[in-house]
């Protein structure tokens, strides 16, 4: 199984590696580990730093 993981810097939060979903001007960052809850932020507060395959 291959999927794309993106590295993001979130304003006032820090850096994280997650799968991304775009929803109504926001981004939902989902961990591949189900024990962590999704993170939702305004799209303008995020900066894409890199891609991992």
Secondary structure, 3 states (H helix, E strand, C coil): CCCCEEEEEECCCEEEEEEEEEECCEEEEECCCCCCCCEEEEHHHEEEEEEEC
